[in-house]
Amino acid sequence: MNNGEPSSETKGNHFHRYPDYAALLLEKYDGKEPFHLYLKKYFSSNKKHGSKDRKIISSLCYDYFRLGFGVSADLGLTEKFLLGTFLVENNSSKLLEKLKPEWNEKIYMNHTEKLKIVKNVFTAENIFPFNDEMSEEINRDKFNLSFLTQPKLFVRIRPGQENKVFEKLLDAGISFETIDKTCISFSNNQKISEVLSIDKDVVIQDYNSQRTEDLLKEQLQVNESGISVWDCCAASGGKSILAYDLFKNIRLTVTDTRKNILQNLELRFAKAGVKNYTSFMADLSVSSPLEGTKGRLFDLIIADVPCSGSGTWARTPEQLLFFDNQQIEKYAQLQQKIVVNALPYLKNEGFFLYITCSVFKKENEENVNYIRQTTGLRLIKSEYLKGYEMQADTLFAALFKKEQNNNS
């Protein structure tokens, strides 16, 4: 992929070069793939960019995306890049120093103070373009504002690895924040994989993703015979490893629609020490018997269903500009199909954990109502795990139970 060169008029201008390259990147980007993959391809085919260039160009693009729909349409693209830099970054910028020195002098201010300065060209309440679809339980002002801050990197410490993990981090001089006894966070520029063994010592997992286990701890009583768990939308396997670490004598089954995902899971589970599990492909969007279950029923089904991902868009802010809100209804219908087709494999007195990383009510509260009305499951608890105040993702989780008299 080659996006061309800056114009001859600006090629010699050191400070205009970066906005020009960023503008060329955005001109060609269509949102059909994650922006970080698009950037990787671009830099791979344009070796002229050194590490400093790559960092600056990437930051300009991502800071631009973070503005969402809050910026005045009358503002030119270069001005938008400067505005994004001012609102998102906290350290002095050479670009602002040259092109907008009055902003660079105030770049250390908090968001409240910065927003007052740019109120004529930017409205934070308009960053997220789908406020009408958002749950009433979400604080819209705080959620919108969260897009101006890069989320943190969170890890979950595996059982028995606590002392080792803290010793390794302290020896390496890596800064971190302790959230609780098993969760720690880092800034996203920390190269923790050079110090910690990922999946063996720790699992990279957002704080609120980790918190979904709290629902299970409160309700599930596991006897000596253990527990059978089906992660029916396994994806990267984070919830499976969480369940493996939480329950003793777990009999784990993982499924996904994609063969390559299951192949990656096999490698990840080997590193994590997850053994004696069952894995097979399953498409729960269609109703058909699952041969891989061999008539087995499960004590717990975890359905971390495909969703809009809107609660995680502070990590992928390009979605603010490229997401089609017609997809919300499609996701909600897909989620309903997955739930209905998974439930025949749930034991009486078994538990069903429904999870999304969405803030849209159609995917969450409305689907909870659908599940209750259609399946007869008893809702034990549902809640939004709000991450916008601590630079984490926002998730939704609902735990159901299948009562003895429920024949669904």
PyMOL commands that set and color helices and strands:
alter all, ss='L'
color gray80, all
select helices_A, chain A and resi 8-11+14-28+35-45+51-66+77-88+94-99+101-104+111-117+124-126+131-133+140-146+162-172+192-194+207-219+238-246+259-272+291-293+310-312+319-322+327-345+365-375
alter helices_A, ss='H'
color red, helices_A
select strands_A, chain A and resi 153-157+177-178+183-186+202-204+227-231+250-256+278-281+298-304+346-356+378-385+395-401
alter strands_A, ss='S'
color yellow, strands_A
deselect
rebuild
show_as cartoon
